[in-house]
Amino acid sequence: MRAACLQTDMARAHAKAHPGAPGAITSLRLADEILAEARARLPVQSVGGVDITTLNAELGAADTALAFARRQFNEAVLAYNRAVRQIPTRLIAAIFGFAPAGTL
């Protein structure tokens, strides 16, 4: 689980530093999927006297926030990709090296 968290953090930092790089976004998406699989395999147990229902509620809230952020990101990427493909934006984007981006 810790390795998956570290991998996701590193992928997030790389994507933040290089937001236009399709490989960075793909890495982030894959790291997020690995983290989700690792969380699904965690055994349900009491952690330091914390109620399991409270822990599950917090994890559910985090999942909801992550899904919301992912939807916003994907919508922004789609709007960016539409803009990059339009004329005259397409010409200006090509001059400055902007290319369509990938979604999560």
Secondary structure, 3 states (H helix, E strand, C coil): CHHHHHHHHHHHHHHHHCCCCHHHHHHHHHHHHHHHHHHHHCCCCCECCECHHHHHHHHHHHHHHHHHHHHHHHHHHHHHHHHHHCCCHHHHHHHHCCCCCCCC
